[in-house]
Amino acid sequence: MAIPVSSAATTAAPARSYAGPMVLMTTLFFLFGAVTNFNDVLMPYLKDVCQLTDLQSSAVQSAFFGAYFLMSLPAGWVLKKLGYQRGIVVGLLVMAGGALLFIPAADSRAFALFLTALATLGAGITLLQVAANPYVSILGPARGAAARVSVVGVANNFGGALSPLVGGLVLFGGSVALKARLAALPLTERLAEESQLVKGPYIGLAVFLVLLAALFFFLVKLPDIEGIPEEAAEEARPMAAGRTSALAFPHLVLGIAAIFVYVGVEVGLGSFLIRYGESQGIRQLSAFTQSLVQGLNVATNYALVLFGKEPSAIDTTAGFTKAVGAVLVSSYWFGSLIGRVVGIPLLLKFHNRVLLVAVCAAGTALVGASILSTGETALWLIVLCGLMNSIMWPVIFPLAITGLGPFTKQGSSYLIMAIVGGALIPPLMGFIATHGGGLRVAFVVPALCYLYLLFYAVSGYRVR
């Protein structure tokens, strides 16, 4: 997630090219999206491999996003001690360590070890997020800051759309002969063999992260971070008069809750989309869904070669499967990518808050209609929510920090910590699905989240 931050320069500087550092920052944000959204296919995979309930499997997201809450403030301390560039290197190496933990986790099929690996990955990403976001705003002239934020946001969405697709092929793909052989094995042997499938992606990720860390450490020289300009702080200072904390601003407190439920609903819908599809009992896919699955399968199938596997087609004749679901998860995140690209000119043309009202109302309607529907219709209504989610972060975040003045940095830290919504909303959905009437009832939670976001867009954003 690309966080819009202040970017005006306080001193004149010689013109220089920031193309190289910007490419590296864009790569980091692509990585954020790819690693984060891979969890959407990892969650149903671990549910099978570790024989979990819906509630237990939701701990995948809790471990990962919980790190945002626990690590946001320590990350600031680490960056203060090491500096931003070395902080990026440390963040990449921490992520690499988390990726390598998947090797013993896969060998032992210990869910606790998988969660430890995910929490370590989340801690590394938190450190990178805190370090990388400010650089996006200063890598070039202030007038281009919004464009740079949009570029890294698109890269984030693209990585997030691509990784479930590739992950679905790796974890749920395979030839018909392989699937038949695995199905014939005793349960313990089948699970032990399937647990090895996760090693390839994370070993490859660890190697890439170490190489990227070496690049940042030995070859790249990033510019120094500058603080929030004094003139910007002075303009907002009258609103901050008499207040002693960022939490004294009601619109920020409501904004923290908005970020919390936004991340929670975005992660929750993506996490349970495959399980939601399985619960529909779809035995025959529509021609449209079959064409989509087959088309994307052809476009990405040969990515399996990177992991030492033979390309194979996804079987669309057996109705809804986890492999088909992975394509729909990718479509959900691809909708967010399309919305981000289309939203850039729309946000320039129309009032941001008006667009926020529209997408929040649409999200509420889509989830409500899905709960009342069945089959593929129910699934595709949830997939369309990805499009609605696309502009929420870049609109809610600046609305929440409006008028904070000297408390802007403090308020921004609280908003980043609110990403913990991704750790708490999915388990709530899992608890309801396991103990309260199934996934259809659990999807009432995202509907209520969208309703709160609609309230924030209509009234809660107002500076008081």
Buried (B, 14 or more C-beta within 10 A) or exposed (E): BBBBBBBBEEEEEEEEEBEEBBEBBBBBBBBBBBBBBBBBBBBBBBBBBBEBEBBBBBBBBBBBBBBBBBBBEEBBEBBEEBBBBBBBBBBBBBBBBBBBBBBEBBEEBBBEBBBBBBBBBBBBBBBBBBBBBBBBBBBBBEEBBBEBBBBBBBBBBBBBBBBBBBBBBBBBBBBEEBBEEBEEEEEEEBBBBBBEBBBBBBBBBBEBBBEBBEBBBEEBEBBEBBEBBEEBBEEBEEBBEEBEEBBEBEBBBBBBBBBBBBBBBBBBBBBBBBBBBBBBEBEEBEEEBBEBBBEBBEEBBEBBEEBEBEBBBBBBEEBBBBBBBBBBBBBBBBBBBBBBBEBBEBBEEEEBBEBBBBBBBBBBBBBBBBBEBEBBEBBBBBBBBBBBBBBBBBBBBBBBBBBBBBBBBBBBBBBBBBBBBBBBBBBBBBBBBBEEEEBBEBBBBBBEBBBBBBBBBBEBBEEE
